[in-house]
């Protein structure tokens, strides 16, 4: 499955893709959050963890002119059981979402989210959910502008912040 929009190609990850590059994108994109003191897993996860997290769902790569510039992993409805909202049979979720910081603010992230929403619908989801750090107000505001709403707070054991569960009716 490939989607192309204004030179941005969104496609499923392939075994021959560089997980080193994918991990580098995650580290770079989450760098601003690390500077804020937010310990997202993607800030410094090793390549093996990137690969494991990508295998939890449908991992997509965003490319511009053949260069990997972004990634996101979509989990189908009922996939996660660590929060009641994520385990609902009508809710898909996404994580490990990153765009090369040099390209942020150019609409590529919006296109990736629109792609995920379409894919989640195709999987039978009525909502698409994610979580992010409550102190990352720039992300919370961005998701809110995209139509995501607050569902709940979560205190994950692997982070040093309170997360917001956000969800959008599709």
NUZA-650626 format. One record per residue: x, y, z of N, C-alpha, C in turn; chain; residue number from 0; residue in one letter. Coordinates in steps of 0.1 Angstrom, whole numbers, plus 5000, padded with zeros to 4 digits. Layout:
<r <X; Y; Z>; <X; Y; Z>; <X; Y; Z>; "A"; NUM; "a">
...
***
This chain:
<r <5008; 4988; 5000>; <5000; 5000; 5000>; <5009; 5012; 5000>; "A"; 0; "x">
<r <5008; 5020; 4990>; <5015; 5033; 4989>; <5005; 5044; 4986>; "A"; 1; "x">
<r <5008; 5056; 4993>; <5000; 5068; 4990>; <5010; 5079; 4987>; "A"; 2; "x">
<r <5008; 5086; 4976>; <5017; 5097; 4972>; <5009; 5110; 4972>; "A"; 3; "x">
<r <5015; 5120; 4978>; <5008; 5133; 4979>; <5019; 5144; 4979>; "A"; 4; "x">
<r <5019; 5152; 4969>; <5029; 5163; 4968>; <5043; 5158; 4971>; "A"; 5; "x">
<r <5047; 5147; 4964>; <5060; 5141; 4965>; <5062; 5133; 4978>; "A"; 6; "x">
<r <5053; 5133; 4987>; <5054; 5125; 4999>; <5048; 5111; 4996>; "A"; 7; "x">
<r <5055; 5101; 4998>; <5051; 5087; 4996>; <5050; 5081; 5010>; "A"; 8; "x">
<r <5039; 5075; 5013>; <5036; 5068; 5026>; <5034; 5053; 5022>; "A"; 9; "x">
<r <5043; 5045; 5027>; <5043; 5031; 5024>; <5046; 5022; 5036>; "A"; 10; "x">
<r <5042; 5009; 5035>; <5046; 5000; 5046>; <5061; 4998; 5046>; "A"; 11; "x">
<r <5066; 4997; 5058>; <5080; 4994; 5060>; <5083; 4980; 5054>; "A"; 12; "x">
<r <5095; 4979; 5048>; <5100; 4967; 5042>; <5112; 4962; 5051>; "A"; 13; "x">
<r <5114; 4949; 5050>; <5125; 4943; 5057>; <5138; 4949; 5054>; "A"; 14; "x">
<r <5139; 4953; 5041>; <5152; 4959; 5037>; <5154; 4974; 5040>; "A"; 15; "x">
<r <5144; 4980; 5046>; <5145; 4994; 5050>; <5155; 4995; 5062>; "A"; 16; "x">
<r <5161; 5006; 5063>; <5171; 5008; 5073>; <5164; 5012; 5086>; "A"; 17; "x">
<r <5164; 5003; 5096>; <5159; 5006; 5109>; <5168; 5015; 5116>; "A"; 18; "x">
<r <5181; 5016; 5112>; <5190; 5025; 5118>; <5185; 5040; 5114>; "A"; 19; "x">
<r <5182; 5042; 5102>; <5177; 5055; 5097>; <5163; 5058; 5104>; "A"; 20; "x">
<r <5155; 5048; 5105>; <5142; 5050; 5111>; <5144; 5054; 5126>; "A"; 21; "x">
<r <5153; 5048; 5133>; <5156; 5051; 5147>; <5162; 5065; 5148>; "A"; 22; "x">
<r <5171; 5069; 5138>; <5176; 5082; 5138>; <5166; 5093; 5136>; "A"; 23; "x">
<r <5156; 5090; 5128>; <5145; 5100; 5126>; <5137; 5101; 5139>; "A"; 24; "x">
<r <5135; 5090; 5146>; <5128; 5091; 5159>; <5136; 5099; 5169>; "A"; 25; "x">
<r <5148; 5096; 5170>; <5157; 5103; 5180>; <5157; 5118; 5177>; "A"; 26; "x">
<r <5158; 5122; 5164>; <5159; 5136; 5160>; <5146; 5143; 5162>; "A"; 27; "x">
<r <5135; 5136; 5158>; <5122; 5142; 5159>; <5118; 5144; 5174>; "A"; 28; "x">
<r <5121; 5135; 5182>; <5118; 5135; 5196>; <5128; 5143; 5205>; "A"; 29; "x">
<r <5138; 5148; 5198>; <5149; 5156; 5205>; <5143; 5168; 5212>; "A"; 30; "x">
<r <5134; 5176; 5206>; <5128; 5187; 5212>; <5121; 5183; 5225>; "A"; 31; "x">
<r <5115; 5172; 5225>; <5108; 5167; 5237>; <5118; 5163; 5248>; "A"; 32; "x">
<r <5129; 5158; 5244>; <5139; 5154; 5254>; <5145; 5167; 5260>; "A"; 33; "x">
<r <5147; 5178; 5252>; <5151; 5190; 5258>; <5141; 5196; 5268>; "A"; 34; "x">
<r <5129; 5193; 5266>; <5118; 5197; 5275>; <5118; 5188; 5288>; "A"; 35; "x">
<r <5127; 5178; 5288>; <5128; 5169; 5300>; <5118; 5158; 5299>; "A"; 36; "x">
<r <5112; 5155; 5288>; <5102; 5145; 5286>; <5108; 5132; 5281>; "A"; 37; "x">
<r <5107; 5121; 5288>; <5114; 5109; 5286>; <5105; 5100; 5277>; "A"; 38; "x">
<r <5102; 5104; 5265>; <5095; 5095; 5255>; <5105; 5083; 5252>; "A"; 39; "x">
<r <5099; 5072; 5250>; <5107; 5060; 5247>; <5115; 5063; 5234>; "A"; 40; "x">
<r <5109; 5070; 5224>; <5116; 5072; 5211>; <5128; 5081; 5212>; "A"; 41; "x">
<r <5130; 5088; 5223>; <5141; 5097; 5225>; <5154; 5090; 5223>; "A"; 42; "x">
<r <5155; 5079; 5229>; <5168; 5072; 5229>; <5168; 5057; 5227>; "A"; 43; "x">
<r <5157; 5052; 5222>; <5155; 5037; 5221>; <5165; 5032; 5211>; "A"; 44; "x">
<r <5170; 5020; 5214>; <5179; 5013; 5204>; <5172; 5008; 5192>; "A"; 45; "x">
<r <5179; 5005; 5182>; <5173; 5000; 5169>; <5165; 4988; 5171>; "A"; 46; "x">
<r <5169; 4979; 5180>; <5161; 4967; 5183>; <5147; 4970; 5188>; "A"; 47; "x">
<r <5146; 4980; 5196>; <5133; 4985; 5202>; <5125; 4991; 5191>; "A"; 48; "x">
<r <5131; 4999; 5182>; <5124; 5005; 5171>; <5117; 4993; 5162>; "A"; 49; "x">
<r <5125; 4983; 5160>; <5121; 4972; 5152>; <5109; 4965; 5159>; "A"; 50; "x">
<r <5111; 4962; 5172>; <5100; 4955; 5180>; <5087; 4964; 5180>; "A"; 51; "x">
<r <5088; 4977; 5182>; <5076; 4985; 5182>; <5070; 4986; 5168>; "A"; 52; "x">
<r <5078; 4986; 5158>; <5072; 4986; 5144>; <5065; 4974; 5141>; "A"; 53; "x">
<r <5069; 4963; 5147>; <5062; 4950; 5145>; <5049; 4948; 5152>; "A"; 54; "x">
<r <5046; 4958; 5161>; <5033; 4957; 5168>; <5021; 4960; 5160>; "A"; 55; "x">
<r <5023; 4966; 5148>; <5012; 4969; 5140>; <5016; 4971; 5125>; "A"; 56; "x">
<r <5010; 4980; 5118>; <5014; 4984; 5105>; <5023; 4996; 5106>; "A"; 57; "x">
<r <5036; 4993; 5103>; <5046; 5004; 5104>; <5047; 5011; 5090>; "A"; 58; "x">
<r <5045; 5024; 5090>; <5046; 5031; 5077>; <5058; 5040; 5077>; "A"; 59; "x">
<r <5064; 5042; 5065>; <5075; 5051; 5063>; <5070; 5062; 5054>; "A"; 60; "x">
<r <5074; 5074; 5056>; <5072; 5085; 5047>; <5085; 5088; 5040>; "A"; 61; "x">
<r <5084; 5090; 5027>; <5096; 5093; 5019>; <5093; 5105; 5011>; "A"; 62; "x">
<r <5104; 5113; 5009>; <5104; 5124; 5000>; <5116; 5121; 4990>; "A"; 63; "x">
<r <5113; 5121; 4977>; <5123; 5119; 4967>; <5131; 5107; 4971>; "A"; 64; "x">
<r <5125; 5096; 4975>; <5132; 5084; 4979>; <5139; 5083; 4992>; "A"; 65; "x">
<r <5139; 5094; 4999>; <5146; 5095; 5012>; <5136; 5093; 5024>; "A"; 66; "x">
<r <5139; 5084; 5033>; <5131; 5082; 5045>; <5131; 5095; 5054>; "A"; 67; "x">
<r <5119; 5100; 5056>; <5118; 5113; 5064>; <5108; 5112; 5076>; "A"; 68; "x">
<r <5101; 5101; 5077>; <5091; 5100; 5087>; <5086; 5086; 5089>; "A"; 69; "x">
<r <5079; 5084; 5100>; <5074; 5070; 5103>; <5062; 5071; 5113>; "A"; 70; "x">
<r <5054; 5061; 5113>; <5043; 5059; 5123>; <5039; 5045; 5123>; "A"; 71; "x">
<r <5035; 5040; 5134>; <5029; 5026; 5135>; <5015; 5027; 5139>; "A"; 72; "x">
<r <5006; 5020; 5131>; <4992; 5019; 5134>; <4989; 5006; 5139>; "A"; 73; "x">
<r <4982; 5006; 5151>; <4977; 4993; 5157>; <4962; 4992; 5154>; "A"; 74; "x">
<r <4958; 4980; 5150>; <4944; 4978; 5146>; <4935; 4979; 5159>; "A"; 75; "x">
<r <4922; 4980; 5157>; <4912; 4980; 5168>; <4915; 4968; 5177>; "A"; 76; "x">
<r <4912; 4970; 5190>; <4913; 4960; 5201>; <4928; 4955; 5203>; "A"; 77; "x">
<r <4937; 4962; 5197>; <4951; 4956; 5198>; <4957; 4958; 5212>; "A"; 78; "x">
<r <4956; 4970; 5218>; <4963; 4973; 5230>; <4954; 4971; 5242>; "A"; 79; "x">
<r <4959; 4965; 5253>; <4951; 4964; 5265>; <4956; 4972; 5277>; "A"; 80; "x">
<r <4965; 4980; 5275>; <4971; 4988; 5286>; <4963; 5000; 5290>; "A"; 81; "x">
<r <4953; 5003; 5282>; <4943; 5014; 5286>; <4930; 5010; 5280>; "A"; 82; "x">
<r <4919; 5011; 5288>; <4906; 5007; 5283>; <4902; 5013; 5269>; "A"; 83; "x">
<r <4905; 5025; 5267>; <4901; 5031; 5254>; <4908; 5024; 5242>; "A"; 84; "x">
<r <4921; 5021; 5244>; <4928; 5014; 5233>; <4923; 5000; 5231>; "A"; 85; "x">
<r <4917; 4994; 5240>; <4913; 4980; 5238>; <4899; 4979; 5233>; "A"; 86; "x">
<r <4892; 4990; 5231>; <4879; 4990; 5225>; <4879; 4984; 5211>; "A"; 87; "x">
<r <4869; 4976; 5207>; <4869; 4970; 5194>; <4867; 4980; 5182>; "A"; 88; "x">
<r <4864; 4992; 5185>; <4861; 5002; 5175>; <4872; 5013; 5175>; "A"; 89; "x">
<r <4883; 5011; 5182>; <4894; 5021; 5183>; <4907; 5015; 5178>; "A"; 90; "x">
<r <4913; 5022; 5168>; <4926; 5019; 5164>; <4935; 5029; 5171>; "A"; 91; "x">
<r <4948; 5027; 5172>; <4957; 5036; 5178>; <4970; 5037; 5170>; "A"; 92; "x">
<r <4977; 5048; 5172>; <4990; 5049; 5165>; <5000; 5054; 5175>; "A"; 93; "x">
<r <5013; 5051; 5172>; <5024; 5055; 5180>; <5037; 5056; 5172>; "A"; 94; "x">
<r <5048; 5059; 5179>; <5061; 5060; 5173>; <5060; 5068; 5160>; "A"; 95; "x">
<r <5053; 5080; 5161>; <5051; 5089; 5150>; <5062; 5100; 5150>; "A"; 96; "x">
<r <5068; 5101; 5139>; <5079; 5111; 5138>; <5081; 5116; 5124>; "A"; 97; "x">
<r <5084; 5129; 5123>; <5088; 5135; 5110>; <5101; 5142; 5112>; "A"; 98; "x">
<r <5110; 5141; 5103>; <5123; 5148; 5103>; <5120; 5163; 5107>; "A"; 99; "x">
<r <5126; 5168; 5118>; <5123; 5182; 5122>; <5125; 5192; 5111>; "A"; 100; "x">
<r <5134; 5190; 5102>; <5136; 5199; 5091>; <5124; 5201; 5082>; "A"; 101; "x">
<r <5115; 5191; 5083>; <5103; 5191; 5074>; <5090; 5193; 5082>; "A"; 102; "x">
<r <5091; 5195; 5095>; <5080; 5198; 5103>; <5074; 5211; 5100>; "A"; 103; "x">
<r <5061; 5213; 5100>; <5054; 5225; 5097>; <5051; 5227; 5082>; "A"; 104; "x">
<r <5054; 5217; 5074>; <5051; 5218; 5060>; <5039; 5210; 5055>; "A"; 105; "x">
<r <5032; 5204; 5065>; <5020; 5197; 5062>; <5022; 5182; 5060>; "A"; 106; "x">
<r <5034; 5177; 5061>; <5036; 5163; 5059>; <5030; 5154; 5070>; "A"; 107; "x">
<r <5031; 5159; 5082>; <5025; 5152; 5094>; <5010; 5151; 5092>; "A"; 108; "x">
<r <5004; 5162; 5088>; <4990; 5162; 5086>; <4986; 5152; 5075>; "A"; 109; "x">
<r <4994; 5151; 5065>; <4991; 5141; 5055>; <4992; 5126; 5060>; "A"; 110; "x">
<r <5002; 5125; 5069>; <5004; 5111; 5075>; <4992; 5108; 5084>; "A"; 111; "x">
<r <4987; 5118; 5092>; <4976; 5115; 5100>; <4963; 5112; 5092>; "A"; 112; "x">
<r <4961; 5120; 5081>; <4950; 5117; 5072>; <4950; 5103; 5067>; "A"; 113; "x">
<r <4962; 5099; 5063>; <4964; 5086; 5058>; <4960; 5075; 5068>; "A"; 114; "x">
<r <4965; 5077; 5081>; <4962; 5068; 5092>; <4947; 5067; 5094>; "A"; 115; "x">
<r <4941; 5079; 5094>; <4926; 5079; 5096>; <4919; 5071; 5086>; "A"; 116; "x">
<r <4923; 5072; 5073>; <4917; 5065; 5062>; <4920; 5050; 5064>; "A"; 117; "x">
<r <4932; 5046; 5068>; <4935; 5032; 5070>; <4928; 5026; 5082>; "A"; 118; "x">
<r <4927; 5034; 5093>; <4919; 5030; 5104>; <4905; 5027; 5101>; "A"; 119; "x">
<r <4899; 5035; 5093>; <4885; 5033; 5088>; <4884; 5020; 5081>; "A"; 120; "x">
<r <4894; 5018; 5072>; <4894; 5005; 5064>; <4895; 4993; 5072>; "A"; 121; "x">
<r <4901; 4994; 5084>; <4903; 4983; 5094>; <4891; 4982; 5103>; "A"; 122; "x">
<r <4880; 4990; 5100>; <4868; 4989; 5108>; <4867; 4998; 5120>; "A"; 123; "x">
<r <4877; 5007; 5122>; <4877; 5015; 5134>; <4868; 5027; 5132>; "A"; 124; "x">
<r <4861; 5031; 5143>; <4853; 5042; 5144>; <4860; 5054; 5150>; "A"; 125; "x">
<r <4871; 5051; 5157>; <4880; 5062; 5163>; <4894; 5058; 5161>; "A"; 126; "x">
<r <4903; 5069; 5161>; <4917; 5067; 5160>; <4923; 5074; 5172>; "A"; 127; "x">
<r <4931; 5068; 5180>; <4936; 5073; 5193>; <4951; 5073; 5193>; "A"; 128; "x">
<r <4956; 5081; 5202>; <4971; 5082; 5205>; <4972; 5087; 5219>; "A"; 129; "x">
<r <4985; 5088; 5223>; <4987; 5094; 5236>; <5000; 5103; 5234>; "A"; 130; "x">
<r <5001; 5113; 5242>; <5012; 5122; 5242>; <5014; 5128; 5256>; "A"; 131; "x">
<r <5025; 5134; 5259>; <5028; 5140; 5272>; <5020; 5152; 5274>; "A"; 132; "x">
<r <5013; 5153; 5285>; <5005; 5165; 5288>; <5014; 5178; 5287>; "A"; 133; "x">
<r <5026; 5178; 5292>; <5034; 5190; 5291>; <5038; 5194; 5276>; "A"; 134; "x">
<r <5037; 5185; 5267>; <5040; 5188; 5253>; <5028; 5196; 5247>; "A"; 135; "x">
<r <5026; 5207; 5251>; <5014; 5215; 5247>; <5013; 5218; 5232>; "A"; 136; "x">
<r <5025; 5219; 5226>; <5025; 5221; 5212>; <5019; 5209; 5204>; "A"; 137; "x">
<r <5021; 5197; 5209>; <5015; 5185; 5203>; <5001; 5184; 5207>; "A"; 138; "x">
<r <4997; 5186; 5219>; <4983; 5186; 5223>; <4975; 5195; 5215>; "A"; 139; "x">
<r <4980; 5208; 5213>; <4973; 5218; 5205>; <4972; 5213; 5190>; "A"; 140; "x">
<r <4982; 5207; 5185>; <4982; 5203; 5171>; <4972; 5192; 5169>; "A"; 141; "x">
<r <4972; 5182; 5178>; <4962; 5171; 5177>; <4948; 5177; 5179>; "A"; 142; "x">
<r <4946; 5186; 5188>; <4933; 5192; 5190>; <4928; 5199; 5177>; "A"; 143; "x">
<r <4937; 5206; 5170>; <4933; 5213; 5157>; <4929; 5202; 5147>; "A"; 144; "x">
<r <4935; 5190; 5148>; <4932; 5180; 5138>; <4919; 5172; 5142>; "A"; 145; "x">
<r <4913; 5176; 5153>; <4900; 5170; 5157>; <4901; 5160; 5168>; "A"; 146; "x">
<r <4912; 5158; 5174>; <4914; 5148; 5185>; <4909; 5155; 5198>; "A"; 147; "x">
<r <4903; 5147; 5206>; <4898; 5152; 5219>; <4903; 5144; 5231>; "A"; 148; "x">
<r <4903; 5150; 5242>; <4908; 5144; 5254>; <4899; 5133; 5259>; "A"; 149; "x">
<r <4905; 5122; 5262>; <4897; 5110; 5268>; <4901; 5108; 5282>; "A"; 150; "x">
<r <4914; 5108; 5285>; <4918; 5104; 5299>; <4932; 5107; 5301>; "A"; 151; "x">
<r <4937; 5106; 5313>; <4951; 5107; 5317>; <4956; 5093; 5318>; "A"; 152; "x">
<r <4969; 5092; 5316>; <4976; 5079; 5319>; <4990; 5082; 5325>; "A"; 153; "x">
<r <4994; 5073; 5334>; <5007; 5074; 5340>; <5015; 5061; 5336>; "A"; 154; "x">
<r <5022; 5061; 5325>; <5029; 5049; 5320>; <5041; 5047; 5329>; "A"; 155; "x">
<r <5045; 5035; 5332>; <5056; 5032; 5340>; <5070; 5035; 5333>; "A"; 156; "x">
<r <5070; 5036; 5320>; <5083; 5039; 5313>; <5085; 5053; 5310>; "A"; 157; "x">
<r <5076; 5062; 5315>; <5078; 5077; 5312>; <5080; 5084; 5325>; "A"; 158; "x">
<r <5084; 5097; 5324>; <5085; 5106; 5335>; <5075; 5117; 5335>; "A"; 159; "x">
<r <5063; 5115; 5328>; <5053; 5125; 5327>; <5039; 5118; 5327>; "A"; 160; "x">
<r <5029; 5126; 5328>; <5015; 5122; 5327>; <5012; 5123; 5312>; "A"; 161; "x">
<r <5006; 5113; 5306>; <5001; 5113; 5292>; <4987; 5116; 5291>; "A"; 162; "x">
<r <4983; 5122; 5280>; <4969; 5124; 5277>; <4965; 5114; 5266>; "A"; 163; "x">
<r <4954; 5107; 5268>; <4949; 5099; 5258>; <4940; 5108; 5249>; "A"; 164; "x">
<r <4942; 5108; 5236>; <4935; 5116; 5227>; <4929; 5107; 5217>; "A"; 165; "x">
<r <4917; 5111; 5212>; <4910; 5102; 5202>; <4901; 5111; 5193>; "A"; 166; "x">
<r <4900; 5106; 5181>; <4892; 5113; 5171>; <4881; 5104; 5165>; "A"; 167; "x">
<r <4869; 5108; 5165>; <4858; 5101; 5158>; <4861; 5101; 5143>; "A"; 168; "x">
<r <4861; 5090; 5137>; <4864; 5090; 5122>; <4851; 5091; 5115>; "A"; 169; "x">
***
